Amino acid sequence: MERKRRICFYLATVCLLLGSVIYVFFRPTTLLMFHWADSLGLSGAIGTMRAWVHGVDRHLPIWIVYSLPFALWVSSYLFFIRGIWWRSAFWARHTWFWCIPVIAITAELCQSIRIVPGNFDRVDLLTIVLSITFVFITIDFHQLNKGVKQI
């Protein structure tokens, strides 16, 4: 597999894991996913992991805990799709690439006019847009370096 394609998969994995770690370590345990974890017998392990980082959340900006995980998951998706559809000229790759970012942005905007349940948050929207921008910058950086000779 090409090096740059592998990098897309590595970045996708890092974004997915980082977003998940932030969510599990710092989000309130009243969320539904923690009830699922409890029913799977994972509450003890999660509690132990959360104890390791107890108090760290007081030093983190709130947007890292509440907005960044979803933005990282969007980035992860985009990197995975980029890696899966590597060098493909098929039109469907664009559909797959754009479906999640469009849904994420649309859902956030629709929260502001009460079409979608939830609370509209400009920071959520900004982090989503910045995560998409990050992916494009990363992909474009690799495209720009195509013709550059390695020393």
C-alpha positions as CSV (number, residue, x, y, z in Angstrom):
1,M,0.0,0.0,0.0
2,E,1.3,3.5,-0.8
3,R,2.8,5.4,2.0
4,K,0.4,8.4,1.6
5,R,-2.6,6.1,1.6
6,R,-1.3,4.5,4.8
7,I,-0.9,7.9,6.4
8,C,-4.6,8.6,5.7
9,F,-5.5,5.4,7.5
10,Y,-3.2,6.3,10.4
11,L,-4.6,9.7,10.7
12,A,-8.2,8.3,10.6
13,T,-7.3,5.9,13.4
14,V,-5.7,8.6,15.5
15,C,-8.6,11.0,15.1
16,L,-11.1,8.2,15.9
17,L,-9.2,7.1,19.0
18,L,-8.5,10.6,20.3
19,G,-12.2,11.6,20.0
20,S,-13.2,8.4,21.7
21,V,-10.8,8.8,24.6
22,I,-11.9,12.4,25.2
23,Y,-15.5,11.2,25.2
24,V,-15.0,8.3,27.5
25,F,-12.7,10.1,29.9
26,F,-14.4,13.4,30.2
27,R,-18.0,13.4,29.2
28,P,-20.7,12.9,31.9
29,T,-21.5,9.3,32.8
30,T,-25.2,10.0,32.4
31,L,-24.9,9.6,28.6
32,L,-26.6,6.6,27.0
33,M,-23.2,5.1,26.0
34,F,-22.2,4.7,29.6
35,H,-25.5,2.7,30.3
36,W,-24.5,0.4,27.4
37,A,-21.0,0.0,28.8
38,D,-22.6,-0.8,32.2
39,S,-24.8,-3.5,30.6
40,L,-21.6,-5.0,29.0
41,G,-19.8,-5.0,32.3
42,L,-17.4,-2.3,31.3
43,S,-18.2,0.2,34.0
44,G,-15.4,-0.8,36.3
45,A,-12.8,-0.5,33.6
46,I,-14.2,2.9,32.5
47,G,-14.3,4.0,36.1
48,T,-10.6,3.1,36.6
49,M,-9.6,4.9,33.4
50,R,-11.6,8.0,34.4
51,A,-9.9,7.9,37.9
52,W,-6.5,8.2,36.2
53,V,-7.4,11.5,34.7
54,H,-9.6,12.8,37.5
55,G,-9.4,16.6,37.7
56,V,-7.7,17.0,34.4
57,D,-11.0,18.2,32.8
58,R,-10.9,21.3,35.0
59,H,-7.9,22.4,33.1
60,L,-9.3,21.6,29.6
61,P,-11.2,24.2,27.6
62,I,-14.9,23.2,27.5
63,W,-14.8,23.0,23.7
64,I,-12.3,20.2,23.9
65,V,-14.6,18.0,25.9
66,Y,-17.9,18.9,24.2
67,S,-17.1,19.9,20.6
68,L,-13.8,18.3,19.6
69,P,-14.7,14.6,19.8
70,F,-17.4,14.9,17.1
71,A,-15.1,17.0,14.9
72,L,-12.4,14.4,15.3
73,W,-14.8,11.7,14.3
74,V,-15.7,13.7,11.2
75,S,-12.0,14.0,10.3
76,S,-11.6,10.3,11.0
77,Y,-14.4,9.5,8.6
78,L,-12.9,11.7,5.9
79,F,-9.4,10.2,6.2
80,F,-10.9,6.7,6.1
81,I,-12.9,7.5,2.9
82,R,-9.9,9.1,1.3
83,G,-7.8,6.0,2.0
84,I,-10.5,3.6,0.9
85,W,-11.2,5.5,-2.4
86,W,-7.5,6.2,-3.0
87,R,-6.9,7.2,-6.7
88,S,-10.4,6.4,-7.6
89,A,-12.0,8.5,-10.4
90,F,-15.4,7.0,-9.8
91,W,-18.1,9.7,-9.0
92,A,-19.4,7.8,-5.9
93,R,-16.2,8.6,-4.0
94,H,-17.4,12.2,-3.8
95,T,-20.8,11.2,-2.5
96,W,-19.2,9.0,0.2
97,F,-16.7,11.7,1.1
98,W,-19.2,14.5,1.5
99,C,-22.2,12.7,3.0
100,I,-21.0,12.9,6.7
101,P,-19.6,16.4,6.6
102,V,-22.8,17.7,4.9
103,I,-25.0,15.8,7.4
104,A,-23.0,17.1,10.4
105,I,-23.1,20.7,9.3
106,T,-26.8,20.5,8.2
107,A,-27.8,18.9,11.5
108,E,-26.0,21.6,13.5
109,L,-27.6,24.4,11.5
110,C,-31.0,22.7,11.7
111,Q,-30.7,22.7,15.5
112,S,-30.7,26.5,15.4
113,I,-34.1,26.6,13.8
114,R,-35.5,23.6,15.8
115,I,-35.8,21.2,12.9
116,V,-33.4,18.8,14.6
117,P,-33.5,18.2,18.3
118,G,-30.5,19.5,20.3
119,N,-28.8,22.7,21.1
120,F,-27.2,24.7,18.3
121,D,-23.6,25.6,19.2
122,R,-21.4,27.8,17.1
123,V,-18.4,26.2,18.6
124,D,-19.6,22.7,17.4
125,L,-20.1,24.2,14.0
126,L,-16.7,25.8,14.0
127,T,-14.9,22.7,15.1
128,I,-16.7,20.6,12.4
129,V,-15.7,23.1,9.7
130,L,-12.1,23.3,11.0
131,S,-11.9,19.5,11.1
132,I,-12.9,19.4,7.4
133,T,-10.4,22.1,6.6
134,F,-7.7,20.2,8.5
135,V,-8.4,17.1,6.3
136,F,-8.3,19.2,3.1
137,I,-5.0,20.9,4.1
138,T,-3.5,17.5,5.0
139,I,-4.7,16.0,1.7
140,D,-3.6,19.0,-0.3
141,F,-0.2,19.0,1.4
142,H,0.3,15.4,0.2
143,Q,-0.8,16.4,-3.3
144,L,1.6,19.4,-3.4
145,N,4.4,17.1,-2.4
146,K,3.8,14.7,-5.3
147,G,6.3,16.3,-7.6
148,V,8.8,17.2,-4.9
149,K,11.9,15.0,-4.9
150,Q,12.7,13.4,-1.6
151,I,16.3,14.2,-0.3
